[in-house]
Amino acid sequence: MSNRARVVKSFCVAAVASVALTAGHVAAQQAATAPSSPHISIGPNIRTSENISSGSRNECWITAGQTNPQFLIAVAQSAAGENLGSGRTSTTMISRNGGQTWREIRLPKQEVGAFDPMTAIGPDGRIYVMHALIGADMGPNLAGTTARSRSTIMIWSTTNDGLTWEGPTELHSPLPPDHPRMVVDHSNGPNRGRLYVAWNEVSDTLLDKKYHIFLHYSDDGGKTFSRPKLLDVQDGGKLVTTEPVVLSDGTLLVTYYQYFWPLSDPQNDAQPFYILRSTDGGATFDKPEKIFTVGSSAWRHLRRDFGRAFTLPIILADTSTTSPYRDHIYAVWDDVREGTSNIWFTKSIDKGRTWSAPTRLNDNAPSDPNGPPDFRMTPVVAVNDAGVVGVAWYDRRDDPARRCWKQYFTASMDGGQTFAPNIAVSTAPSCPAKDAQPSVYVFNTGDDTDETWPSEEELAQLSDTDRRMLSETLGIKRALKEATGDITASRVRVAFDSGRNAWPGHYSGLTAGADGAFHALWADRRNGLQQIFTARIEVGGKPPVPVTARDVDLGDRVVLLGGPAVFDAATGTTTFDLQVRNVSNETIQAPLRVSVSRILDAYGKPTATVVEHDAPRRGDAPMWDFSELLGSEKRLAPGQVSEARRVKIRTTEATGLDGVFEFRVTGVLLTSK
């Protein structure tokens, strides 16, 4: 038996013991595929940031307008460079055409040091944007090594689709806040429209090894908030808030889970997940209910390289008055309790009292036990007004090296009973930096004794931060010995795990619009620096029926959109993006091509040479084929925009470096039978 197979076996034993959700539930099960799976149509991948060199983005969230399916608002963490540490801010992006084009906006009085952004919408259409703030020197503040001068939660709101903004309102935070989550009451009860914000503290700031959960609420559109209400305090492990939900009768459920330090601690194979229940608008709460457990997001013995990977479950309630599954609650998370990295789903149909056995949503083939770990993470769940459930996550199945991820998606038409086969949303892989270096793991049959490790007395003299870091290192050594304790031959593993853990944040975005379409939002490195991309996803119905078509010059039926350009002085080349937008009332289908019809002259010489193009023969006019950039159906619906196509031209100083060319667009125009 291979070493990796032994690790799988040991994790399976732990999973059987810890995966049950409530009494009488069975162990985890594979997702059933619906007998007639719904048709899923993926739209083009659209970058939400205006400039591909404007900085790195991750940890994103998205919300659709209440009645206007064309309005979308998204948020993400951002920083000037690759490192999302100190200098982190929050970026807000809006679209008024269903996600086809986006604009970044700056909210009033934003500050550096923002993290954990989120959006939400109320029953009156008011949209909220929120993030935590912990000061400009964010890294040391989060690590607890410097004084915290600015620790708060900031909230803005708009009632006119982002034309004007109110706020920010700062919430009074008795302790440094972390991972605030919010929800608005959409019920017809006495607290309809109330905005709830739950949060946990960054660390055990007040009392050693004591961790707190707090709640605020607002009844005036976020202008003022209640004082913080302490909901729970526990010791031994950090409490982390997840999304609160409000049911149709106004019942508020505050949800959170607990993880343990170090992350290599075996307790993290069964992290408890809790619900606090209030039926009076948050005035009083029942005792915490431990409803299920989640496992570690990454293998404990590999925590040296997977240090940023830990589970943040996502919780959602179906609150639509038109859904047959109203008040169903859905939860998703990722863990490795079975030895492999999986995406899990569970649901409650009795308002959170009991929960189904977890269903594994990823349908990938098993990895070779001697190959690299197939790491997937960060699932998010959304539901539309018809009760269709969508789940998206980062997945590395398409890369044999398991270093590059794509965003994947599945959907359920029957309230989470069965799910459609997984489908890739991303059309390009998101890969770590090319200079990401490997690590060396040594698996020894003999005991690894090292007298330089500190004694308990020495540990007691260290700072909290140093002691935690060292305890993680010691925990990883113990976990590695546990995972490989029965090997019969010593071995060395040279692994690129650090690249597999390129960090896209602790959560991603998924929402459903008023028209029933889903909109996925994810971090993507296809352009180098990590940017935010989105795609429209339609679920249900039948595949498109072929219709009569003809290949035509599209003329004024389309417009080209030019993206940011980068000039390389050494080669005299300029690289930039082009996109095609359908501005007609007709559907355009592949093949869709943009051809250079004429390159203009200056000073008697051509102003440009096209360096890269798709013309099949030498001497043909340069042409770029957009057929694979039109989404899964290879069509552009009215108003839809294609993915960006990278174009490279060469210019010279003899013509002034400016290149000018004329173009024409041809494609297949669909017409009625």
Secondary structure, 3 states (H helix, E strand, C coil): CCHHHHHHHHHHHHHHHHCCCCCCCCCCEECEECCCCCCEEECCCEECCCCCCCCEEEEEEEEECCCCCCCEEEEEEEECCCCCCCCCEEEEEEECCCCCCCEEECCCCCCCCEEEEEEEECCCCCEEEEEEECCCCHHHHHHCCCCCCCCEEEEEEECCCCCCCEEEEEECCCCCEEEEEEEECCCCCCCCCCEEEEEEECCCCCCCCEEEEEEEEECCCCCCCCCCEEEEEEECCEEEECCCEECCCCCEEEEEEEECCCCCCHHHHHEEEEEEEECCCCCCCCCCEEEEEECCCCCHHHCCCCCCCCCCCEEEECCCCCCCCCCCEEEEEEECCCCCCEEEEEEECCCCCCCCCCEECCCCCCCCCCCCCCCCEEEEEEECCCCCEEEEEEECCCCCCCCCEEEEEEEECCCCCEECCCEECCCCCECCCCCCCCEEEEECCCCCCCCCCCCHHHHHCCCHHHHHHHHHHHHHHHHHHHHCCCCCCCEEEEECHHHHCCCCCCCCEEEECCCCCEEEEEEECCCCCCEEEEEEEEECCCCCCCCCEEEEECHHHEEEEEEEEEEECCCCEEEEEEEEEECCCCCEEEEEEEEEEEECEECCEECCEEEECCCCCCCCCCEEECHHHCCCCCEECCCCECCCEEEEEECCHHHCCCCCEEEEEEEEEECCC
